[in-house]
Amino acid sequence: MPTIHQVAERAGVSSTTVSHVINNTRYVSPETRERVLRAMEELNYRPNVLARSLRRGETRTLGLILPDSANPFFAEVARALEFAAFRAGYNVIFGNSENDLEKEQVYVDVLVTKQVDGLIFMATGDRSQSLETLVRGGLPVVVVDRQLSALEVDTVLTDNLQGGLLATRYLIAGGHRRIGCITGPSHLTPSAQRVIGYRQALQEAGLEVDEALMVRGDFHPRSGYEAARRLLELRPLPTALFACNDMMAIGALRALAEAGLRVPEDFSIVGYDDIELASYAAPPLTTIRQDKVAIAESALRLALERIAQPELPARCETLPVELVERQSTRRMA
Ligand code: RIB
């Protein structure tokens, strides 16, 4: 069985450097990392991970559970988290719950079995049973994006109510009076709060809140397409809509095009998230920006602080959002 010293000799580095590459305990240049990994491959060297983790009581690995890895919002948060964690000497293992509570539970169990040092948890719904025992048992957990009302746990949110307000106020300021809203799943706090912001903006402008103008989606593009088709059957026709995420806004763009409505000449649309795709939609989407990097870095910081100081009181951080104006909206003539 080759030793770490033989790997070091073959790669022309110290054994300490080889250890840093294996454990991600310090930044190592890509060139050096590549030489070490090649030497490990050529010598068929396999570090004894279990021995290391038992020795230290840590695996320097974080678990991440997210509801839908195909949704760019979650993918972009996951990418930012992995990048920041790797720089901090941690690996990330992620599980995709596919918005399924049972699958979410499976991944919580899998990640605990893998002895992750901490868990970043983007919940499928407002259910905390799968986490309660873990948090009480001392596993560092950070809940991100969807609040778990029944659990005292480190949490990172964004100001969803403000986001709904900003989007709707912006359309009202543009002269729109009949504004549709394509909501996300009503049981998820982010969508529910955005809709509260939508309603509040209409009320403060003295506009009627017409329930027919609110159509439920599920955060996927098809639901945005179908919801927009329903809104376009209403009379009088709305002149704008606020979609509670960009993926549904992109689905709505297709329905508007099929109805022969030009955006923004005939109809305005505002999305939510500011995923990378939003600025490449046709036309580029006006949207509410959630800072995915800031969300990831806040979650990582809270997790590492909790790992270092388990006795800290639970913290909740709410990050601001901002309106990003592009070409999918215009003022009414
Ligand atoms: O696009 C997915 C949505 O689910 C985002 O708006 C995010 O806030 C999450 O709740």
Residues whose N, C-alpha, C, O or C-beta is under 5 A from the ligand:
A	BS01	RIB	N71 F73 D145 P190 F219 C244 N245 Y272 D273
